[in-house]
């Protein structure tokens, strides 16, 4: 586990940019999920991003999460980070992470330092770029829509 960095530090900004590019170039959990219970597609016409999130549930747990899509580095990296974080988690915990990530995108320093968000903390700088917020949010919005299928 990495130490909690100060997101205003220049070296942290560089580290975070590297992490975003790493998830963009080597996306985790990308590809079709044959036995998915839900499939949520989203588009961000402002940037041309496309994301589809597929979830498989095991009772009240997100057993598997995968995504497909194309678009900017922020949109694709965010989807990669999201699927990595919610796989295997109870649905309530996945929803709590989505709520926390929404706070991060609204500029919450507390959320930006929350270790539960893992690599997704690298997207905290997006809060200062309002035009890119929808790029980072779309995979998580798709997750939330998918989780609602459980209720
Ligand atoms: Zn985008």
Backbone and ligand atoms as CSV (ligand in chain L), in Angstrom:
chain,resi,resn,atom,element,x,y,z
A,1,UNK,N,N,0.838,-1.201,0.000
A,1,UNK,CA,C,0.000,0.000,0.000
A,1,UNK,C,C,0.871,1.248,0.000
A,2,UNK,N,N,0.556,2.150,-0.909
A,2,UNK,CA,C,1.321,3.403,-0.971
A,2,UNK,C,C,0.963,4.319,0.195
A,3,UNK,N,N,1.917,5.127,0.636
A,3,UNK,CA,C,1.563,6.135,1.639
A,3,UNK,C,C,0.586,7.129,1.023
A,4,UNK,N,N,-0.212,7.747,1.864
A,4,UNK,CA,C,-1.181,8.711,1.362
A,4,UNK,C,C,-0.469,9.989,0.952
A,5,UNK,N,N,-0.453,10.293,-0.323
A,5,UNK,CA,C,0.286,11.475,-0.771
A,5,UNK,C,C,-0.534,12.751,-0.677
A,6,UNK,N,N,0.155,13.829,-0.702
A,6,UNK,CA,C,-0.489,15.136,-0.770
A,6,UNK,C,C,-0.703,15.467,-2.246
A,7,UNK,N,N,-1.953,15.534,-2.695
A,7,UNK,CA,C,-2.206,15.657,-4.138
A,7,UNK,C,C,-1.745,16.983,-4.747
A,8,UNK,N,N,-1.330,17.942,-3.943
A,8,UNK,CA,C,-0.861,19.193,-4.532
A,8,UNK,C,C,0.646,19.166,-4.802
A,9,UNK,N,N,1.294,18.127,-4.318
A,9,UNK,CA,C,2.730,17.978,-4.508
A,9,UNK,C,C,3.022,17.626,-5.979
A,10,UNK,N,N,4.028,18.312,-6.578
A,10,UNK,CA,C,4.308,18.098,-8.004
A,10,UNK,C,C,4.714,16.659,-8.310
A,11,UNK,N,N,5.487,16.031,-7.419
A,11,UNK,CA,C,5.921,14.657,-7.679
A,11,UNK,C,C,4.738,13.703,-7.620
A,12,UNK,N,N,3.771,14.028,-6.770
A,12,UNK,CA,C,2.558,13.206,-6.682
A,12,UNK,C,C,1.737,13.364,-7.958
A,13,UNK,N,N,1.662,14.588,-8.463
A,13,UNK,CA,C,0.955,14.824,-9.716
A,13,UNK,C,C,1.557,13.969,-10.817
A,14,UNK,N,N,2.879,13.901,-10.875
A,14,UNK,CA,C,3.560,13.097,-11.889
A,14,UNK,C,C,3.259,11.618,-11.682
A,15,UNK,N,N,3.285,11.186,-10.428
A,15,UNK,CA,C,2.991,9.784,-10.115
A,15,UNK,C,C,1.559,9.444,-10.518
A,16,UNK,N,N,0.650,10.344,-10.206
A,16,UNK,CA,C,-0.748,10.118,-10.534
A,16,UNK,C,C,-0.954,10.073,-12.046
A,17,UNK,N,N,-0.253,10.958,-12.776
A,17,UNK,CA,C,-0.386,10.939,-14.238
A,17,UNK,C,C,0.109,9.616,-14.803
A,18,UNK,N,N,1.188,9.115,-14.219
A,18,UNK,CA,C,1.751,7.841,-14.656
A,18,UNK,C,C,0.770,6.704,-14.399
A,19,UNK,N,N,0.111,6.757,-13.250
A,19,UNK,CA,C,-0.854,5.725,-12.861
A,19,UNK,C,C,-2.062,5.735,-13.820
A,20,UNK,N,N,-2.506,6.925,-14.176
A,20,UNK,CA,C,-3.631,7.051,-15.117
A,20,UNK,C,C,-3.231,6.465,-16.471
A,21,UNK,N,N,-2.030,6.807,-16.932
A,21,UNK,CA,C,-1.579,6.298,-18.226
A,21,UNK,C,C,-1.379,4.788,-18.187
A,22,UNK,N,N,-0.929,4.275,-17.056
A,22,UNK,CA,C,-0.729,2.832,-16.914
A,22,UNK,C,C,-2.066,2.093,-17.030
A,23,UNK,N,N,-3.099,2.604,-16.378
A,23,UNK,CA,C,-4.423,1.970,-16.476
A,23,UNK,C,C,-5.002,2.123,-17.881
A,24,UNK,N,N,-4.665,3.235,-18.541
A,24,UNK,CA,C,-5.164,3.467,-19.904
A,24,UNK,C,C,-4.492,2.499,-20.882
A,25,UNK,N,N,-3.182,2.331,-20.745
A,25,UNK,CA,C,-2.438,1.494,-21.692
A,25,UNK,C,C,-2.597,0.011,-21.402
A,26,UNK,N,N,-2.739,-0.334,-20.122
A,26,UNK,CA,C,-2.887,-1.740,-19.729
A,26,UNK,C,C,-4.133,-1.871,-18.865
A,27,UNK,N,N,-5.304,-1.690,-19.484
A,27,UNK,CA,C,-6.538,-1.695,-18.685
A,27,UNK,C,C,-6.760,-3.023,-17.974
A,28,UNK,N,N,-7.211,-2.922,-16.720
A,28,UNK,CA,C,-7.554,-4.114,-15.941
A,28,UNK,C,C,-9.031,-4.437,-16.195
A,29,UNK,N,N,-9.305,-5.725,-16.301
A,29,UNK,CA,C,-10.696,-6.192,-16.411
A,29,UNK,C,C,-11.408,-5.651,-17.648
A,30,UNK,N,N,-10.671,-5.506,-18.743
A,30,UNK,CA,C,-11.305,-5.058,-19.977
A,30,UNK,C,C,-11.641,-6.268,-20.839
A,31,UNK,N,N,-12.855,-6.277,-21.381
A,31,UNK,CA,C,-13.275,-7.368,-22.250
A,31,UNK,C,C,-14.666,-7.815,-21.882
A,32,UNK,N,N,-15.230,-8.701,-22.704
A,32,UNK,CA,C,-16.609,-9.134,-22.443
A,32,UNK,C,C,-16.710,-10.063,-21.243
A,33,UNK,N,N,-17.829,-9.962,-20.558
A,33,UNK,CA,C,-18.131,-10.856,-19.433
A,33,UNK,C,C,-19.348,-11.672,-19.863
A,34,UNK,N,N,-19.094,-12.913,-20.261
A,34,UNK,CA,C,-20.114,-13.726,-20.927
A,34,UNK,C,C,-21.357,-13.932,-20.067
A,35,UNK,N,N,-21.178,-14.146,-18.774
A,35,UNK,CA,C,-22.323,-14.477,-17.916
A,35,UNK,C,C,-22.730,-13.281,-17.046
A,36,UNK,N,N,-22.634,-12.082,-17.612
A,36,UNK,CA,C,-22.967,-10.866,-16.847
A,36,UNK,C,C,-24.458,-10.821,-16.511
A,37,UNK,N,N,-24.775,-10.330,-15.325
A,37,UNK,CA,C,-26.174,-10.124,-14.921
A,37,UNK,C,C,-26.683,-8.770,-15.395
A,38,UNK,N,N,-25.801,-7.781,-15.416
A,38,UNK,CA,C,-26.190,-6.475,-15.932
A,38,UNK,C,C,-25.114,-5.949,-16.864
A,39,UNK,N,N,-25.582,-5.124,-17.771
A,39,UNK,CA,C,-24.730,-4.552,-18.806
A,39,UNK,C,C,-25.222,-3.108,-18.972
A,40,UNK,N,N,-24.398,-2.149,-18.619
A,40,UNK,CA,C,-24.810,-0.739,-18.673
A,40,UNK,C,C,-23.860,0.016,-19.607
A,41,UNK,N,N,-24.424,0.586,-20.657
A,41,UNK,CA,C,-23.612,1.353,-21.608
A,41,UNK,C,C,-23.836,2.842,-21.390
A,42,UNK,N,N,-22.768,3.601,-21.484
A,42,UNK,CA,C,-22.852,5.051,-21.309
A,42,UNK,C,C,-22.003,5.749,-22.356
A,43,UNK,N,N,-22.434,6.956,-22.722
A,43,UNK,CA,C,-21.671,7.762,-23.666
A,43,UNK,C,C,-21.473,9.147,-23.088
A,44,UNK,N,N,-20.344,9.723,-23.378
A,44,UNK,CA,C,-20.068,11.104,-22.990
A,44,UNK,C,C,-19.821,11.887,-24.283
A,45,UNK,N,N,-20.904,12.461,-24.833
A,45,UNK,CA,C,-20.773,13.098,-26.151
A,45,UNK,C,C,-19.807,14.287,-26.149
A,46,UNK,N,N,-19.592,14.899,-24.992
A,46,UNK,CA,C,-18.682,16.055,-24.912
A,46,UNK,C,C,-17.264,15.673,-25.309
A,47,UNK,N,N,-16.901,14.418,-25.012
A,47,UNK,CA,C,-15.516,13.990,-25.219
A,47,UNK,C,C,-15.443,12.829,-26.203
A,48,UNK,N,N,-16.594,12.197,-26.499
A,48,UNK,CA,C,-16.608,11.038,-27.393
A,48,UNK,C,C,-16.297,9.727,-26.694
A,49,UNK,N,N,-16.361,9.722,-25.373
A,49,UNK,CA,C,-16.050,8.499,-24.621
A,49,UNK,C,C,-17.237,7.538,-24.635
A,50,UNK,N,N,-16.903,6.251,-24.686
A,50,UNK,CA,C,-17.925,5.205,-24.575
A,50,UNK,C,C,-17.449,4.186,-23.548
A,51,UNK,N,N,-18.379,3.784,-22.706
A,51,UNK,CA,C,-18.055,2.804,-21.659
A,51,UNK,C,C,-19.230,1.848,-21.538
A,52,UNK,N,N,-18.932,0.552,-21.477
A,52,UNK,CA,C,-19.995,-0.333,-21.014
A,52,UNK,C,C,-19.449,-1.187,-19.885
A,53,UNK,N,N,-20.209,-1.198,-18.820
A,53,UNK,CA,C,-19.817,-1.899,-17.600
A,53,UNK,C,C,-20.686,-3.138,-17.462
A,54,UNK,N,N,-20.031,-4.260,-17.199
A,54,UNK,CA,C,-20.746,-5.516,-17.017
A,54,UNK,C,C,-20.441,-6.065,-15.637
A,55,UNK,N,N,-21.513,-6.456,-14.966
A,55,UNK,CA,C,-21.366,-6.972,-13.605
A,55,UNK,C,C,-22.006,-8.349,-13.496
A,56,UNK,N,N,-21.368,-9.208,-12.728
A,56,UNK,CA,C,-21.984,-10.478,-12.363
A,56,UNK,C,C,-22.108,-10.500,-10.852
A,57,UNK,N,N,-23.295,-10.815,-10.382
A,57,UNK,CA,C,-23.546,-10.829,-8.950
A,57,UNK,C,C,-23.542,-12.251,-8.406
A,58,UNK,N,N,-23.127,-12.358,-7.180
A,58,UNK,CA,C,-23.244,-13.612,-6.448
A,58,UNK,C,C,-23.962,-13.238,-5.165
A,59,UNK,N,N,-25.274,-13.453,-5.152
A,59,UNK,CA,C,-26.064,-12.969,-4.025
A,59,UNK,C,C,-26.000,-11.452,-3.988
A,60,UNK,N,N,-25.501,-10.910,-2.900
A,60,UNK,CA,C,-25.451,-9.470,-2.713
A,60,UNK,C,C,-24.033,-8.928,-2.959
A,61,UNK,N,N,-23.240,-9.695,-3.674
A,61,UNK,CA,C,-21.842,-9.346,-3.879
A,61,UNK,C,C,-21.577,-9.150,-5.375
A,62,UNK,N,N,-20.686,-8.226,-5.693
A,62,UNK,CA,C,-20.239,-8.057,-7.080
A,62,UNK,C,C,-19.147,-9.098,-7.313
A,63,UNK,N,N,-19.522,-10.225,-7.910
A,63,UNK,CA,C,-18.559,-11.308,-8.079
A,63,UNK,C,C,-17.529,-10.940,-9.143
A,64,UNK,N,N,-17.994,-10.255,-10.204
A,64,UNK,CA,C,-17.095,-9.932,-11.316
A,64,UNK,C,C,-17.522,-8.614,-11.944
A,65,UNK,N,N,-16.529,-7.831,-12.345
A,65,UNK,CA,C,-16.807,-6.556,-13.016
A,65,UNK,C,C,-15.833,-6.404,-14.171
A,66,UNK,N,N,-16.388,-6.169,-15.356
A,66,UNK,CA,C,-15.540,-5.941,-16.520
A,66,UNK,C,C,-16.093,-4.759,-17.295
A,67,UNK,N,N,-15.271,-4.242,-18.193
A,67,UNK,CA,C,-15.754,-3.111,-18.985
A,67,UNK,C,C,-15.226,-3.185,-20.412
A,68,UNK,N,N,-15.921,-2.485,-21.282
A,68,UNK,CA,C,-15.457,-2.293,-22.637
A,68,UNK,C,C,-15.620,-0.826,-22.962
A,69,UNK,N,N,-15.039,-0.402,-24.039
A,69,UNK,CA,C,-15.235,0.991,-24.432
A,69,UNK,C,C,-14.005,1.586,-25.068
A,70,UNK,N,N,-14.145,2.867,-25.373
A,70,UNK,CA,C,-13.025,3.609,-25.937
A,70,UNK,C,C,-13.229,5.078,-25.612
A,71,UNK,N,N,-12.143,5.809,-25.661
A,71,UNK,CA,C,-12.239,7.225,-25.340
A,71,UNK,C,C,-10.944,7.723,-24.726
A,72,UNK,N,N,-11.054,8.834,-24.036
A,72,UNK,CA,C,-9.856,9.483,-23.500
A,72,UNK,C,C,-9.250,8.673,-22.351
A,73,UNK,N,N,-8.022,8.996,-22.033
A,73,UNK,CA,C,-7.287,8.264,-20.996
A,73,UNK,C,C,-8.021,8.299,-19.663
A,74,UNK,N,N,-8.607,9.435,-19.335
A,74,UNK,CA,C,-9.281,9.561,-18.031
A,74,UNK,C,C,-10.488,8.626,-17.963
A,75,UNK,N,N,-11.279,8.581,-19.031
A,75,UNK,CA,C,-12.479,7.735,-19.012
A,75,UNK,C,C,-12.115,6.250,-18.920
A,76,UNK,N,N,-11.108,5.842,-19.674
A,76,UNK,CA,C,-10.755,4.420,-19.705
A,76,UNK,C,C,-10.006,4.007,-18.436
A,77,UNK,N,N,-9.126,4.872,-17.954
A,77,UNK,CA,C,-8.395,4.566,-16.720
A,77,UNK,C,C,-9.360,4.492,-15.541
A,78,UNK,N,N,-10.339,5.394,-15.511
A,78,UNK,CA,C,-11.307,5.399,-14.422
A,78,UNK,C,C,-12.096,4.090,-14.395
A,79,UNK,N,N,-12.484,3.585,-15.573
A,79,UNK,CA,C,-13.220,2.317,-15.651
A,79,UNK,C,C,-12.345,1.160,-15.167
A,80,UNK,N,N,-11.077,1.175,-15.573
A,80,UNK,CA,C,-10.140,0.137,-15.145
A,80,UNK,C,C,-9.977,0.153,-13.624
A,81,UNK,N,N,-9.812,1.328,-13.067
A,81,UNK,CA,C,-9.637,1.470,-11.612
A,81,UNK,C,C,-10.907,1.053,-10.869
A,82,UNK,N,N,-12.059,1.445,-11.407
A,82,UNK,CA,C,-13.337,1.119,-10.766
A,82,UNK,C,C,-13.544,-0.401,-10.711
A,83,UNK,N,N,-13.338,-1.083,-11.851
A,83,UNK,CA,C,-13.584,-2.529,-11.866
A,83,UNK,C,C,-12.641,-3.232,-10.895
A,84,UNK,N,N,-11.406,-2.741,-10.829
A,84,UNK,CA,C,-10.440,-3.343,-9.922
A,84,UNK,C,C,-10.888,-3.206,-8.461
A,85,UNK,N,N,-11.484,-2.049,-8.152
A,85,UNK,CA,C,-11.882,-1.774,-6.765
A,85,UNK,C,C,-13.128,-2.539,-6.334
A,86,UNK,N,N,-14.077,-2.739,-7.234
A,86,UNK,CA,C,-15.375,-3.288,-6.793
A,86,UNK,C,C,-15.487,-4.803,-6.940
A,87,UNK,N,N,-14.590,-5.418,-7.696
A,87,UNK,CA,C,-14.644,-6.882,-7.847
A,87,UNK,C,C,-14.585,-7.553,-6.488
A,88,UNK,N,N,-15.530,-8.444,-6.257
A,88,UNK,CA,C,-15.523,-9.226,-5.024
A,88,UNK,C,C,-16.116,-8.513,-3.820
A,89,UNK,N,N,-16.511,-7.245,-4.003
A,89,UNK,CA,C,-17.022,-6.480,-2.862
A,89,UNK,C,C,-18.540,-6.637,-2.734
A,90,UNK,N,N,-19.059,-6.588,-1.484
A,90,UNK,CA,C,-20.513,-6.541,-1.319
A,90,UNK,C,C,-21.061,-5.313,-2.055
A,91,UNK,N,N,-22.275,-5.423,-2.567
A,91,UNK,CA,C,-22.868,-4.331,-3.347
A,91,UNK,C,C,-22.903,-3.034,-2.547
A,92,UNK,N,N,-23.204,-3.123,-1.242
A,92,UNK,CA,C,-23.294,-1.912,-0.416
A,92,UNK,C,C,-21.932,-1.218,-0.341
A,93,UNK,N,N,-20.877,-2.010,-0.308
A,93,UNK,CA,C,-19.534,-1.447,-0.245
A,93,UNK,C,C,-19.151,-0.813,-1.582
A,94,UNK,N,N,-19.556,-1.465,-2.671
A,94,UNK,CA,C,-19.301,-0.912,-4.007
A,94,UNK,C,C,-20.016,0.434,-4.155
A,95,UNK,N,N,-21.254,0.500,-3.643
A,95,UNK,CA,C,-22.001,1.762,-3.692
A,95,UNK,C,C,-21.315,2.836,-2.845
A,96,UNK,N,N,-20.805,2.438,-1.688
A,96,UNK,CA,C,-20.108,3.388,-0.810
A,96,UNK,C,C,-18.852,3.927,-1.501
A,97,UNK,N,N,-18.159,3.070,-2.248
A,97,UNK,CA,C,-16.975,3.522,-2.993
A,97,UNK,C,C,-17.376,4.513,-4.084
A,98,UNK,N,N,-18.499,4.234,-4.748
A,98,UNK,CA,C,-18.979,5.149,-5.796
A,98,UNK,C,C,-19.325,6.507,-5.186
A,99,UNK,N,N,-19.943,6.496,-4.010
A,99,UNK,CA,C,-20.276,7.759,-3.324
A,99,UNK,C,C,-18.998,8.520,-2.967
A,100,UNK,N,N,-18.002,7.784,-2.497
A,100,UNK,CA,C,-16.739,8.381,-2.099
A,100,UNK,C,C,-16.041,8.990,-3.322
A,101,UNK,N,N,-16.103,8.262,-4.446
A,101,UNK,CA,C,-15.465,8.757,-5.667
A,101,UNK,C,C,-16.160,10.032,-6.163
A,102,UNK,N,N,-17.487,10.089,-6.010
A,102,UNK,CA,C,-18.227,11.306,-6.368
A,102,UNK,C,C,-17.736,12.484,-5.528
A,103,UNK,N,N,-17.481,12.235,-4.246
A,103,UNK,CA,C,-16.945,13.296,-3.376
A,103,UNK,C,C,-15.567,13.738,-3.858
A,104,UNK,N,N,-14.759,12.756,-4.247
A,104,UNK,CA,C,-13.411,13.068,-4.762
A,104,UNK,C,C,-13.506,13.992,-5.978
A,105,UNK,N,N,-14.464,13.689,-6.872
A,105,UNK,CA,C,-14.615,14.510,-8.085
A,105,UNK,C,C,-15.184,15.887,-7.774
A,106,UNK,N,N,-15.766,16.032,-6.591
A,106,UNK,CA,C,-16.258,17.350,-6.176
A,106,UNK,C,C,-15.191,18.122,-5.412
A,107,UNK,N,N,-13.982,17.545,-5.330
A,107,UNK,CA,C,-12.862,18.264,-4.742
A,107,UNK,C,C,-12.634,18.001,-3.266
A,108,UNK,N,N,-13.274,16.956,-2.722
A,108,UNK,CA,C,-13.067,16.641,-1.310
A,108,UNK,C,C,-11.641,16.139,-1.070
A,109,UNK,N,N,-10.881,16.869,-0.244
A,109,UNK,CA,C,-9.508,16.464,0.083
A,109,UNK,C,C,-9.528,15.186,0.918
A,110,UNK,N,N,-10.565,15.041,1.709
A,110,UNK,CA,C,-10.734,13.853,2.541
A,110,UNK,C,C,-10.891,12.602,1.671
A,111,UNK,N,N,-11.735,12.697,0.649
A,111,UNK,CA,C,-11.927,11.572,-0.266
A,111,UNK,C,C,-10.648,11.310,-1.069
A,112,UNK,N,N,-9.947,12.379,-1.443
A,112,UNK,CA,C,-8.721,12.237,-2.244
A,112,UNK,C,C,-7.632,11.500,-1.474
A,113,UNK,N,N,-7.743,11.500,-0.145
A,113,UNK,CA,C,-6.738,10.845,0.691
A,113,UNK,C,C,-7.248,9.506,1.234
A,114,UNK,N,N,-8.425,9.070,0.789
A,114,UNK,CA,C,-9.039,7.847,1.319
A,114,UNK,C,C,-8.428,6.615,0.645
A,115,UNK,N,N,-7.695,5.835,1.430
A,115,UNK,CA,C,-6.988,4.667,0.894
A,115,UNK,C,C,-7.941,3.647,0.268
A,116,UNK,N,N,-9.210,3.657,0.690
A,116,UNK,CA,C,-10.165,2.700,0.110
A,116,UNK,C,C,-10.349,2.923,-1.384
A,117,UNK,N,N,-10.046,4.131,-1.858
A,117,UNK,CA,C,-10.206,4.421,-3.292
A,117,UNK,C,C,-9.005,3.950,-4.122
A,118,UNK,N,N,-7.967,3.450,-3.464
A,118,UNK,CA,C,-6.851,2.841,-4.185
A,118,UNK,C,C,-6.308,3.720,-5.304
A,119,UNK,N,N,-6.087,3.113,-6.462
A,119,UNK,CA,C,-5.533,3.841,-7.609
A,119,UNK,C,C,-6.445,4.975,-8.070
A,120,UNK,N,N,-7.741,4.877,-7.782
A,120,UNK,CA,C,-8.683,5.902,-8.238
A,120,UNK,C,C,-8.390,7.264,-7.625
A,121,UNK,N,N,-7.594,7.283,-6.553
A,121,UNK,CA,C,-7.171,8.566,-5.982
A,121,UNK,C,C,-6.372,9.379,-6.999
A,122,UNK,N,N,-5.777,8.676,-7.972
A,122,UNK,CA,C,-4.977,9.369,-8.995
A,122,UNK,C,C,-5.835,10.330,-9.813
A,123,UNK,N,N,-7.163,10.146,-9.764
A,123,UNK,CA,C,-8.057,11.003,-10.549
A,123,UNK,C,C,-8.514,12.233,-9.761
A,124,UNK,N,N,-7.954,12.434,-8.569
A,124,UNK,CA,C,-8.408,13.554,-7.734
A,124,UNK,C,C,-8.178,14.908,-8.416
A,125,UNK,N,N,-7.124,14.998,-9.252
A,125,UNK,CA,C,-6.841,16.262,-9.936
A,125,UNK,C,C,-7.920,16.657,-10.931
A,126,UNK,N,N,-8.733,15.681,-11.346
A,126,UNK,CA,C,-9.806,15.950,-12.306
A,126,UNK,C,C,-10.826,16.933,-11.730
A,127,UNK,N,N,-10.919,16.975,-10.400
A,127,UNK,CA,C,-11.855,17.903,-9.750
A,127,UNK,C,C,-11.563,19.345,-10.145
A,128,UNK,N,N,-10.313,19.623,-10.506
A,128,UNK,CA,C,-9.945,20.986,-10.900
A,128,UNK,C,C,-10.155,21.233,-12.393
A,129,UNK,N,N,-10.616,20.203,-13.113
A,129,UNK,CA,C,-10.840,20.305,-14.567
A,129,UNK,C,C,-12.292,19.944,-14.861
A,130,UNK,N,N,-13.228,20.861,-14.587
A,130,UNK,CA,C,-14.658,20.505,-14.646
A,130,UNK,C,C,-15.081,19.839,-15.956
A,131,UNK,N,N,-14.435,20.208,-17.057
A,131,UNK,CA,C,-14.843,19.646,-18.341
A,131,UNK,C,C,-14.511,18.147,-18.429
A,132,UNK,N,N,-13.547,17.684,-17.594
A,132,UNK,CA,C,-13.160,16.273,-17.618
A,132,UNK,C,C,-13.884,15.439,-16.561
A,133,UNK,N,N,-14.632,16.085,-15.684
A,133,UNK,CA,C,-15.318,15.337,-14.627
A,133,UNK,C,C,-16.246,14.253,-15.201
A,134,UNK,N,N,-17.040,14.566,-16.251
A,134,UNK,CA,C,-17.899,13.504,-16.802
A,134,UNK,C,C,-17.102,12.304,-17.323
A,135,UNK,N,N,-15.884,12.548,-17.831
A,135,UNK,CA,C,-15.027,11.453,-18.316
A,135,UNK,C,C,-14.724,10.481,-17.167
A,136,UNK,N,N,-14.345,11.050,-16.025
A,136,UNK,CA,C,-13.966,10.223,-14.872
A,136,UNK,C,C,-15.182,9.587,-14.223
A,137,UNK,N,N,-16.330,10.272,-14.299
A,137,UNK,CA,C,-17.518,9.813,-13.567
A,137,UNK,C,C,-18.266,8.697,-14.280
A,138,UNK,N,N,-18.155,8.605,-15.604
A,138,UNK,CA,C,-19.101,7.762,-16.350
A,138,UNK,C,C,-19.057,6.281,-15.962
A,139,UNK,N,N,-17.885,5.719,-15.744
A,139,UNK,CA,C,-17.821,4.298,-15.377
A,139,UNK,C,C,-18.485,4.059,-14.025
A,140,UNK,N,N,-18.331,5.029,-13.128
A,140,UNK,CA,C,-18.908,4.897,-11.787
A,140,UNK,C,C,-20.417,5.090,-11.825
A,141,UNK,N,N,-20.899,5.964,-12.704
A,141,UNK,CA,C,-22.344,6.138,-12.876
A,141,UNK,C,C,-22.941,4.848,-13.446
A,142,UNK,N,N,-22.210,4.218,-14.369
A,142,UNK,CA,C,-22.678,2.953,-14.933
A,142,UNK,C,C,-22.711,1.869,-13.844
A,143,UNK,N,N,-21.704,1.871,-12.992
A,143,UNK,CA,C,-21.683,0.924,-11.863
A,143,UNK,C,C,-22.924,1.114,-10.988
A,144,UNK,N,N,-23.205,2.385,-10.641
A,144,UNK,CA,C,-24.342,2.666,-9.763
A,144,UNK,C,C,-25.648,2.206,-10.398
A,145,UNK,N,N,-25.776,2.431,-11.708
A,145,UNK,CA,C,-26.987,1.981,-12.405
A,145,UNK,C,C,-27.067,0.454,-12.351
A,146,UNK,N,N,-25.954,-0.204,-12.547
A,146,UNK,CA,C,-25.912,-1.666,-12.478
A,146,UNK,C,C,-26.267,-2.193,-11.102
A,147,UNK,N,N,-25.804,-1.512,-10.079
A,147,UNK,CA,C,-26.084,-1.941,-8.699
A,147,UNK,C,C,-27.572,-1.812,-8.367
A,148,UNK,N,N,-28.223,-0.829,-9.009
A,148,UNK,CA,C,-29.656,-0.636,-8.744
A,148,UNK,C,C,-30.471,-1.842,-9.212
A,149,UNK,N,N,-29.918,-2.624,-10.141
A,149,UNK,CA,C,-30.616,-3.830,-10.623
A,149,UNK,C,C,-30.767,-4.854,-9.515
A,150,UNK,N,N,-29.942,-4.752,-8.498
A,150,UNK,CA,C,-29.965,-5.706,-7.386
A,150,UNK,C,C,-31.111,-5.432,-6.421
A,151,UNK,N,N,-31.605,-4.180,-6.430
A,151,UNK,CA,C,-32.556,-3.773,-5.399
A,151,UNK,C,C,-33.986,-4.123,-5.777
L,1,ZN,ZN,ZN,-13.119,11.923,-21.910
